[in-house]
Amino acid sequence: MAHNPVNHPLRSIYRVVGFITGGYLVAFGILGLIQTAGEPFANETGVRVLGQESNMLWSIITLVIGGLVLLGTVIGRNLDVAIDKYLGWGLLVLGSYSLATIRTDANFFGASVATVVVTYLAGLLLITVSLYSKVVPEAQAGTPRQVREGRTA
């Protein structure tokens, strides 16, 4: 049996947090596309969007990731759980790559430390949302841990 809770009482709040995270990524991507128009596609541009450095490539990536998160959240049916989990881990990988290459020629995303921090936060939020958003039929949910342990009061 998995240790992740199902039918969590606060799952609607977690889904809203996932939706807000996806909305932020979409907004960052759109603003980044607008602000980096005419700049080089990749590498450092010096353009700041919402306090983070960005370029056209990173704007497109965040726009796609945010759109997928929003789409998964709207569809629901545990599709959002899978999307949030995998894209959250993907953001952590991209953030780690950006952190490792921040002052090198391999900084294709034009990232700054602020970009890395926001990428890590968005990834961790999506992973957390995926842990508590799963829904199953009541017959498959089993009894809550407090009831199993005899601590109902």
Contact map, one row per residue, 1 for C-alpha under 8 A:
111000000000000000000000000000000000000000000000000000000000000000000000000000000000000000000000000000000000000000000000000000000000000000000000000000000
111110000000000000000000000000000000000000000000000000000000000000000000000000000000000000000000000000000000000000000000000000000000000000000000000000000
111110000000000000000000000000000000000000000000000000000000000000000000000000000000000000000000000000000000000000000000000000000000000000000000000000000
011111000000000000000000000000000000000000000000000000000000000000000000000000000000000000000000000000000000000000000000000000000011000000000000000000000
011111110000000000000000000000000000000000000000000000000000000000000000000000000000000000000000000000000000000000000000000000000011010000000000000000000
000111110000000000000000000000000000000000000000000000000000000000000000000000000000000000000000000000000000000000000000000000000001111100001000000000000
000011111010000000000000000000000000000000000000000000000000000000000000000000000000000000000000000000000000000000000000000000000001111100001000000000000
000011111110000000000000000000000000000000000000000000000000000000000000000000000000000000000000000000000000000000000000000000000001111000000000000000000
000000111111000000000000000000000000000000000000000000000000000000000000000000000000000000000000000000000000000000000000000000000000000000000000000000000
000000011111110000000000000000000000000000000000000000000000000000000000000000000000000000000000000000000000000000000000000000000001000000000000000000000
000000111111111000000000000000000000000000000000000000000000000000000000000000000000000000000000000000000000000000000000000000000001110000000000000000000
000000001111111100000000000000000000000000000000000000000000000000000000000000000000000000000000000000000000000000000000000000000000100000000000000000000
000000000111111110000000000000000000000000000000000000000000000000000000000000000000000000000000000000000000000000000000000000000000000000000000000000000
000000000111111111000000000000000000000000000000000000000000000000000000000000000000000000000000000000000000000000000000000000001001100000000000000000000
000000000011111111100000000000000000000000000000000000000000000000000000100000000000000000000000000000000000000000000000000000001000100000000000000000000
000000000001111111110000000000000000000000000000000000000000000000000000000000000000000000000000000000000000000000000000000000000000000000000000000000000
000000000000111111111000000000000000000000000000000000000000000000000000000000000000000000000000000000000000000000000000000010001000000000000000000000000
000000000000011111111100000000000000000000000000000000000000000000001100100000000001000000000000000000000000000000000000000011001000000000000000000000000
000000000000001111111110000000000000000000000000000000000000000000001100100000000000000000000000000000000000000000000000000000000000000000000000000000000
000000000000000111111111000000000000000000000000000000000000000000000000000000000000000000000000000000000000000000000000000000000000000000000000000000000
000000000000000011111111100000000000000000000000000000000000000001000000000000000000000000000000000000000000000000000000010011000000000000000000000000000
000000000000000001111111110000000000000000000000000000000000000011111100000000000000000000000000000000000000000000000000000000000000000000000000000000000
000000000000000000111111111000000000000000000000000000000000000001100100000000000000000000000000000000000000000000000000000000000000000000000000000000000
000000000000000000011111111100000000000000000000000000000000000001000000000000000000000000000000000000000000000000000000000000000000000000000000000000000
000000000000000000001111111110000000000000000000000000000000011011100000000000000000000000000000000000000000000000000000000000000000000000000000000000000
000000000000000000000111111111000000000000000000000000000000011111100000000000000000000000000000000000000000000000000000000000000000000000000000000000000
000000000000000000000011111111100000000000000000000000000000001000000000000000000000000000000000000000000000000000000000000000000000000000000000000000000
000000000000000000000001111111110000000000000000110000000010011000000000000000000000000000000000000000000000000000000000000000000000000000000000000000000
000000000000000000000000111111111000000000000000000000000111111000000000000000000000000000000000000000000000000000000000000000000000000000000000000000000
000000000000000000000000011111111100000000000000000000000010001000000000000000000000000000000000000000000000000000000000000000000000000000000000000000000
000000000000000000000000001111111110000000000000100000000010000000000000000000000000000000000000000000000000000000000000000000000000000000000000000000000
000000000000000000000000000111111111000000000000100001110010000000000000000000000000000000000000000000000000000000000000000000000000000000000000000000000
000000000000000000000000000011111111100000000000000000110011000000000000000000000000000000000000000000000000000000000000000000000000000000000000000000000
000000000000000000000000000001111111100000000000000000000000000000000000000000000000000000000000000000000000000000000000000000000000000000000000000000000
000000000000000000000000000000111111100000000010100000000000000000000000000000000000000000000000000000000000000000000000000000000000000000000000000000000
000000000000000000000000000000011111111100000010000001110000000000000000000000000000000000000000000000000000000000000000000000000000000000000000000000000
000000000000000000000000000000001111111000000000000000010000000000000000000000000000000000000000000000000000000000000000000000000000000000000000000000000
000000000000000000000000000000000001111100000000000000000000000000000000000000000000000000000000000000000000000000000000000000000000000000000000000000000
000000000000000000000000000000000001111110001000000000110000000000000000000000000000000000000000000000000000000000000000000000000000000000000000000000000
000000000000000000000000000000000001011111101000000000110000000000000000000000000000000000000000000000000000000000000000000000000000000000000000000000000
000000000000000000000000000000000000001111100000000000111000000000000000000000000000000000000000000000000000000000000000000000000000000000000000000000000
000000000000000000000000000000000000000111111000000000111100000000000000000000000000000000000000000000000001110000000000000000000000000000000000000000000
000000000000000000000000000000000000000111111000000000100000000000000000000000000000000000000000000000001111110000000000000000000000000000000000000000000
000000000000000000000000000000000000000001111100000001100000000000000000000000000000000000000000000000000011111000000000000000000000000000000000000000000
000000000000000000000000000000000000001101111110000011100000000000000000000000000000000000000000000000000000010000000000000000000000000000000000000000000
000000000000000000000000000000000000000000011111000011000000000000000000000000000000000000000000000000000000010000000000000000000000000000000000000000000
000000000000000000000000000000000011000000001111100011100000000000000000000000000000000000000000000000000000000000000000000000000000000000000000000000000
000000000000000000000000000000000000000000000111111111000000000000000000000000000000000000000000000000000000000000000000000000000000000000000000000000000
000000000000000000000000000100110010000000000011111111000000000000000000000000000000000000000000000000000000000000000000000000000000000000000000000000000
000000000000000000000000000100000000000000000001111100000000000000000000000000000000000000000000000000000000000000000000000000000000000000000000000000000
000000000000000000000000000000000000000000000001111110000000000000000000000000000000000000000000000000000000000001000000000000000000000000000000000000000
000000000000000000000000000000000000000000000001111111000000000000000000000000000000000000000000000000000000001101100000000000000000000000000000000000000
000000000000000000000000000000000000000000001111101111100000000000000000000000000000000000000000000000000000011101100000000000000000000000000000000000000
000000000000000000000000000000010001000000011111100111110110000000000000000000000000000000000000000000000000111000100000000000000000000000000000000000000
000000000000000000000000000000011001001111111010000011111110000000000000000000000000000000000000000000000000110000000000000000000000000000000000000000000
000000000000000000000000000000011001101111000000000001111111000000000000000000000000000000000000000000000000000000000000000000000000000000000000000000000
000000000000000000000000000000000000000011000000000000111111100000000000000000000000000000000000000000000001100000000000000000000000000000000000000000000
000000000000000000000000000010000000000001000000000001111111110000000000000000000000000000000000000000000000110000000000000000000000000000000000000000000
000000000000000000000000000111111000000000000000000001111111111000000000000000000000000000000000000000000000000000000000000000000000000000000000000000000
000000000000000000000000000010001000000000000000000000011111111100000000000000000000000000000000000000000000000000000000000000000000000000000000000000000
000000000000000000000000000010000000000000000000000000001111111110000000000000000000000000000000000000000000000000000000000000000000000000000000000000000
000000000000000000000000110110000000000000000000000000000111111111000000000000000000000000000000000000000000000000000000000000000000000000000000000000000
000000000000000000000000111111000000000000000000000000000011111111100000000000000000000000000000000000000000000000000000000000000000000000000000000000000
000000000000000000000000010000000000000000000000000000000001111111110000000000000000000000000000000000000000000000000000000000000000000000000000000000000
000000000000000000000100110000000000000000000000000000000000111111111000000000000000001000000000000000000000000000000000000000000000000000000000000000000
000000000000000000001111110000000000000000000000000000000000011111111100000000000000000000000000000000000000000000000000000000000000000000000000000000000
000000000000000000000110110000000000000000000000000000000000001111111110000000000000000000000000000000000000000000000000000000000000000000000000000000000
000000000000000000000100000000000000000000000000000000000000000111111111000000000010000000000000000000000000000000000000000000000000000000000000000000000
000000000000000001100100000000000000000000000000000000000000000011111111100000010011001000000000000000000000000000000000000000000000000000000000000000000
000000000000000001100110000000000000000000000000000000000000000001111111110000000000000000000000000000000000000000000000000000000000000000000000000000000
000000000000000000000000000000000000000000000000000000000000000000111111111000000000000000000000000000000000000000000000000000000000000000000000000000000
000000000000000000000000000000000000000000000000000000000000000000011111111100110011000000000000000000000000000000000000000000000000000000000000000000000
000000000000001001100000000000000000000000000000000000000000000000001111111100110000000000000000000000000000000000000000000000000000000000000000000000000
000000000000000000000000000000000000000000000000000000000000000000000111111100000000000000000000000000000000000000000000000000000000000000000000000000000
000000000000000000000000000000000000000000000000000000000000000000000011111110110000000000000000000000000000000000000000000000000000000000000000000000000
000000000000000000000000000000000000000000000000000000000000000000000001111111111000000000000000000000000000000000000000000000000000000000000000000000000
000000000000000000000000000000000000000000000000000000000000000000000000001111110000000000000000000000000000000000000000000000000000001000000000000000000
000000000000000000000000000000000000000000000000000000000000000000000000000111111100000000000000000000000000000000000000000000000000111000000000000000000
000000000000000000000000000000000000000000000000000000000000000000000001101111111110000000000000000000000000000000000000000000000000000000000000000000000
000000000000000000000000000000000000000000000000000000000000000000001001101111111111000000000000000000000000000000000000000000000100100000000000000000000
000000000000000000000000000000000000000000000000000000000000000000000000000101111111100000000000000000000000000000000000000000001110110000000000000000000
000000000000000000000000000000000000000000000000000000000000000000000000000001111111110000000000000000000000000000000000000000000100000000000000000000000
000000000000000000000000000000000000000000000000000000000000000000011001000000111111111000000000000000000000000000000000000000000000000000000000000000000
000000000000000001000000000000000000000000000000000000000000000000001001000000011111111100000000000000000000000000000000000001101100000000000000000000000
000000000000000000000000000000000000000000000000000000000000000000000000000000001111111110000000000000000000000000000000000001101110000000000000000000000
000000000000000000000000000000000000000000000000000000000000000000000000000000000111111111000000000000000000000000000000000000100000000000000000000000000
000000000000000000000000000000000000000000000000000000000000000010001000000000000011111111100000000000000000000000000000001001000000000000000000000000000
000000000000000000000000000000000000000000000000000000000000000000000000000000000001111111110000000000000000000000000000011111100000000000000000000000000
000000000000000000000000000000000000000000000000000000000000000000000000000000000000111111111000000000000000000000000000001100100000000000000000000000000
000000000000000000000000000000000000000000000000000000000000000000000000000000000000011111111100000000000000000000000000001000000000000000000000000000000
000000000000000000000000000000000000000000000000000000000000000000000000000000000000001111111110000000000000000000000011011000000000000000000000000000000
000000000000000000000000000000000000000000000000000000000000000000000000000000000000000111111111000000000000000000000011001100000000000000000000000000000
000000000000000000000000000000000000000000000000000000000000000000000000000000000000000011111111100000000000000000000000000000000000000000000000000000000
000000000000000000000000000000000000000000000000000000000000000000000000000000000000000001111111110000000000000000000010000000000000000000000000000000000
000000000000000000000000000000000000000000000000000000000000000000000000000000000000000000111111111000000000000000111011000000000000000000000000000000000
000000000000000000000000000000000000000000000000000000000000000000000000000000000000000000011111111100000000000000010000000000000000000000000000000000000
000000000000000000000000000000000000000000000000000000000000000000000000000000000000000000001111111110000000000000000000000000000000000000000000000000000
000000000000000000000000000000000000000000000000000000000000000000000000000000000000000000000111111111000010101100010000000000000000000000000000000000000
000000000000000000000000000000000000000000000000000000000000000000000000000000000000000000000011111111000000001110010000000000000000000000000000000000000
000000000000000000000000000000000000000000000000000000000000000000000000000000000000000000000001111111000000000000000000000000000000000000000000000000000
000000000000000000000000000000000000000000000000000000000000000000000000000000000000000000000000111111111110000000000000000000000000000000000000000000000
000000000000000000000000000000000000000000000000000000000000000000000000000000000000000000000000011111110110011110000000000000000000000000000000000000000
000000000000000000000000000000000000000000000000000000000000000000000000000000000000000000000000000011111010000000000000000000000000000000000000000000000
000000000000000000000000000000000000000000000000000000000000000000000000000000000000000000000000000011111110000000000000000000000000000000000000000000000
000000000000000000000000000000000000000000100000000000000000000000000000000000000000000000000000000010111111000000000000000000000000000000000000000000000
000000000000000000000000000000000000000000100000000000000000000000000000000000000000000000000000000011011111000000000000000000000000000000000000000000000
000000000000000000000000000000000000000000110000000000000000000000000000000000000000000000000000010011111111111000000000000000000000000000000000000000000
000000000000000000000000000000000000000001110000000000001000000000000000000000000000000000000000000000001111111000000000000000000000000000000000000000000
000000000000000000000000000000000000000001110000000001101100000000000000000000000000000000000000010000000011111000000000000000000000000000000000000000000
000000000000000000000000000000000000000001111100000011100100000000000000000000000000000000000000000001000011111100000000000000000000000000000000000000000
000000000000000000000000000000000000000000010000000111000000000000000000000000000000000000000000011001000011111111110000000000000000000000000000000000000
000000000000000000000000000000000000000000000000000110000000000000000000000000000000000000000000011001000000011111110000000000000000000000000000000000000
000000000000000000000000000000000000000000000000000000000000000000000000000000000000000000000000001001000000001111111000000000000000000000000000000000000
000000000000000000000000000000000000000000000000001110000000000000000000000000000000000000000000000000000000001111111100000000000000000000000000000000000
000000000000000000000000000000000000000000000000000111000000000000000000000000000000000000000010000000000000001111111110000000000000000000000000000000000
000000000000000000000000000000000000000000000000000000000000000000000000000000000000000000000011011000000000001111111111000000000000000000000000000000000
000000000000000000000000000000000000000000000000000000000000000000000000000000000000000000000010000000000000000011111111100000000000000000000000000000000
000000000000000000000000000000000000000000000000000000000000000000000000000000000000000000000000000000000000000001111111110000000000000000000000000000000
000000000000000000000000000000000000000000000000000000000000000000000000000000000000000000110110000000000000000000111111111000000000000000000000000000000
000000000000000000000000000000000000000000000000000000000000000000000000000000000000000000110010000000000000000000011111111100000000000000000000000000000
000000000000000000000000000000000000000000000000000000000000000000000000000000000000000000000000000000000000000000001111111110000000000000000000000000000
000000000000000000001000000000000000000000000000000000000000000000000000000000000000000100100000000000000000000000000111111111000000000000000000000000000
000000000000000000000000000000000000000000000000000000000000000000000000000000000000001111110000000000000000000000000011111111100000000000000000000000000
000000000000000000000000000000000000000000000000000000000000000000000000000000000000000110010000000000000000000000000001111111110000000000000000000000000
000000000000000011001000000000000000000000000000000000000000000000000000000000000000000100000000000000000000000000000000111111111000000000000000000000000
000000000000000001001000000000000000000000000000000000000000000000000000000000000001101100000000000000000000000000000000011111111100000000000000000000000
000000000000000000000000000000000000000000000000000000000000000000000000000000000001110110000000000000000000000000000000001111111110000000000000000000000
000000000000000000000000000000000000000000000000000000000000000000000000000000000000000000000000000000000000000000000000000111111111000000000000000000000
000000000000011011000000000000000000000000000000000000000000000000000000000000001001100000000000000000000000000000000000000011111111100000000000000000000
000000000000000000000000000000000000000000000000000000000000000000000000000000011101100000000000000000000000000000000000000001111111110000000000000000000
000110000000000000000000000000000000000000000000000000000000000000000000000000001000100000000000000000000000000000000000000000111111110000000000000000000
000111110110010000000000000000000000000000000000000000000000000000000000000000000000000000000000000000000000000000000000000000011111110000000000000000000
000001110011011000000000000000000000000000000000000000000000000000000000000001011000000000000000000000000000000000000000000000001111111000000000000000000
000011110010000000000000000000000000000000000000000000000000000000000000000001001000000000000000000000000000000000000000000000000111111100000000000000000
000001110000000000000000000000000000000000000000000000000000000000000000000011000000000000000000000000000000000000000000000000000000111110000000000000000
000001100000000000000000000000000000000000000000000000000000000000000000000000000000000000000000000000000000000000000000000000000000011111011000000000000
000000000000000000000000000000000000000000000000000000000000000000000000000000000000000000000000000000000000000000000000000000000000001111111000000000000
000000000000000000000000000000000000000000000000000000000000000000000000000000000000000000000000000000000000000000000000000000000000000111111100000000000
000000000000000000000000000000000000000000000000000000000000000000000000000000000000000000000000000000000000000000000000000000000000000011111100000000000
000000000000000000000000000000000000000000000000000000000000000000000000000000000000000000000000000000000000000000000000000000000000000111111100000000000
000001100000000000000000000000000000000000000000000000000000000000000000000000000000000000000000000000000000000000000000000000000000000111111110000000000
000000000000000000000000000000000000000000000000000000000000000000000000000000000000000000000000000000000000000000000000000000000000000001111111000000000
000000000000000000000000000000000000000000000000000000000000000000000000000000000000000000000000000000000000000000000000000000000000000000001111101100000
000000000000000000000000000000000000000000000000000000000000000000000000000000000000000000000000000000000000000000000000000000000000000000000111111100000
000000000000000000000000000000000000000000000000000000000000000000000000000000000000000000000000000000000000000000000000000000000000000000000011111110000
000000000000000000000000000000000000000000000000000000000000000000000000000000000000000000000000000000000000000000000000000000000000000000000001111111110
000000000000000000000000000000000000000000000000000000000000000000000000000000000000000000000000000000000000000000000000000000000000000000000011111111110
000000000000000000000000000000000000000000000000000000000000000000000000000000000000000000000000000000000000000000000000000000000000000000000011111111100
000000000000000000000000000000000000000000000000000000000000000000000000000000000000000000000000000000000000000000000000000000000000000000000000111111100
000000000000000000000000000000000000000000000000000000000000000000000000000000000000000000000000000000000000000000000000000000000000000000000000011111110
000000000000000000000000000000000000000000000000000000000000000000000000000000000000000000000000000000000000000000000000000000000000000000000000011111111
000000000000000000000000000000000000000000000000000000000000000000000000000000000000000000000000000000000000000000000000000000000000000000000000011001111
000000000000000000000000000000000000000000000000000000000000000000000000000000000000000000000000000000000000000000000000000000000000000000000000000000111
